[in-house]
Amino acid sequence: MNSSGDYFSEDSWLSYAHWVRDASRLMHAGAPGKVGLFDSSVPEPSTLLAETTSRAFRFGLPSSFQSVFMRSNPVLAAQLAERYGVSQENVICTTGATTALSMIYQALLSPGEEVLVERPGFDIFANFAKHAGLEVAFFDRPAPEFQVSVDEVIGELKDTTRMVVISNLHNPSGVCIPLDTLERLAIALEARNVTLLIDEVYQDYAVEGCQSLNMNKHKNVIRIGSMTKNFGLNALRCGWVFAAGDIQEKLRKYFNNIDFGVSKFSHAVASEVLSQSDVYDTWRTRIMDGARPVAEAAISKMVEDNLLDIEMPLIGCTCFPRVPGVSDTRALSGWLISHHGVVVVPGECFGIAGHIRIGFAHEEMQLKSGLERLAKGLAEYRRRGESAVKKVSDNVGIR
C-alpha cells in the first residue's frame, strides 16, 4: 500500500480504452445532458480543419501532397523539425503515436527483453510491450508530485532491461519532468545501454514550456508526439518519432518497410495545418486560458472541502487528484455517471486506485457544469459511504 493509493500489476489494470468506450455509451443512454471530463485534448477544431483542407486543395494539389511510400512526407518532416527544434533527419512521420510506440518496441527489442514503465501511466505502454513478447516491470511516480526519481529508476533495472518508458507531460497527472532530471536519467541509462522513450504528446499544453532532450546529445533517447493531442486532430492519424544515430537508422528502416498505413492525404493535411500552426495554437490556447482558471478554482474548492487532494497549479490539460477515503475509484466513477451525469477516468486505468483523472480542456460552460456535478457527487459519496456507492456501481455496466 502506498500513501497515494494501491499500486498493482498490469494484469489488474482496468483497460482505459474499454472504460472510455463503455462510459461513452452510458453518456448517450438514459437521461441526456451527461458531461464528459475524460477527454485529454481540446475538442476537434472541425471548422478550422475544413477551411484548411478546402483552401489547400481548392485549385489543385498543394506542394504538401507528397508521396509517403517508404519515407516521411518531406514537407511535413521539415515543419515538425522547425517547430520542435530538431534536425529534419531526426524526424520519422508515422500513423499516429500509438502506432509509433508499437513499432518502436518491435524494431528495437526482442522477446524476453524487459521494458520498465512508469506507474501510474498509460496502459498501452505495458500492453503493447506484452503483445510484442516483452517482459514488463514498473517504477513508481508517487503522488502528489508524480516526479521521476533517477535513483529509483536505476534501482529497478535488470540485466535484461532494454528500455525505460515515461511520458512528459505525465499522463495522467499533467506534471512536467525538469530538464535536468531528464538529462541525468538519459546519461545514467546510456551508461547501461538502455534506451529512454519519452511520450511527449501533451507537451504543447505546458503553461510555461516543458523542455525536451536533445537526441543528438543523448542518442539513446526517443521522443514521440502526434497531432491528436496538441491540436485535437485525431482524424489525421498523424504522429512522429524523433531519434538520432543508430536508433534513428534502425527505426527509419523498420518504419519504411512496415508502416504502410501512413496516409498521403492525411499527412498532407497535417502539413497544411502546421503551415498555419499559429491559428491552431491560438485555438488550443484560447480554450486552455479559459479552462485552466475555472478548473483550478473548482478543484481548489474541492481540496478545501476534503473531496480531493492535489498539488497546484495545474500544468497540462489533465490532472490526477487523490479522492480521500476512496479505495475503489472504479466503482465511484461508475456511480458518478449514473447519479450525477459526469464522466471521469478511474485511477485503476492507470495502475493506481484511489485517484481519478480529470480532463479540463473544455469550453468554460461545459467545464463548469462538469466540475459542479463532480463536487456534488463527491460530497454525496462522502455522506453515503463507499460501500453504498459500490453496491450501486456494480450495476452500472462498465467493465
HUGI-V84609 format. One line per field, one symbol per residue. ss: DSSP state (H for helix, E for strand, L for the rest). psi: psi as a letter, one per 40 degrees, with the letter a starting at -180 (. if undefined). Layout:
ss: ???
psi: ???
//
This chain:
ss: LELLELELLHHHLLLHHHHHHHHHHHHLLLLLLLEELLLLLLLLLHHHHHHHHHHHHLLLLLLLLLLLLLLLLHHHHHHHHHHHLLLHHHEEEELHHHHHHHHHHHHHLLLLLEEEEEELLLHHHHHHHHHLLLEEEEEELLLLLLLLLHHHHHHHLLLLEEEEEEELLLLLLLLLLLHHHHHHHHHHHHLLLLEEEEELLLHHHLLLLLLLLLLLLLLLEEEEEEHHHHLLLHHHLLEEEELLHHHHHHHHHHHHHHLLLLLHHHHHHHHHHHHLHHHHHHHHHHHHHHHHHHHHHHHHHHHHLLLLELLLLLLLLEELLELLLLLLHHHHHHHHHHHHLEELEEHHHHLELLEEEEELLLLHHHHHHHHHHHHHHHHHHHHHLHHHHHHHHLLLLLL
psi: hideahiiiddeihhddddddddddddeiahieihhfeifiiihgdddddddddddedfahieegiiehfiihddddddddddefiideehhhigidddddddddddeiihdiihhiihiihdedddddddeeiihiiiigiiedfihhddddddeiideheihhiihihhedeihhiddddddddddddeefhihhhhfdedeehdfihiiihdddgeehhhiiiedddefgddefhaihhiiadddddddddddedgeehhdddddddddddefddddddddddddddddddddddddddddefdihihiihdbeiigiihhehdgeddddddddddefhhihiddeeehieiihhhfgiidddddddddddddddddddddiddddddddeedfh.
//
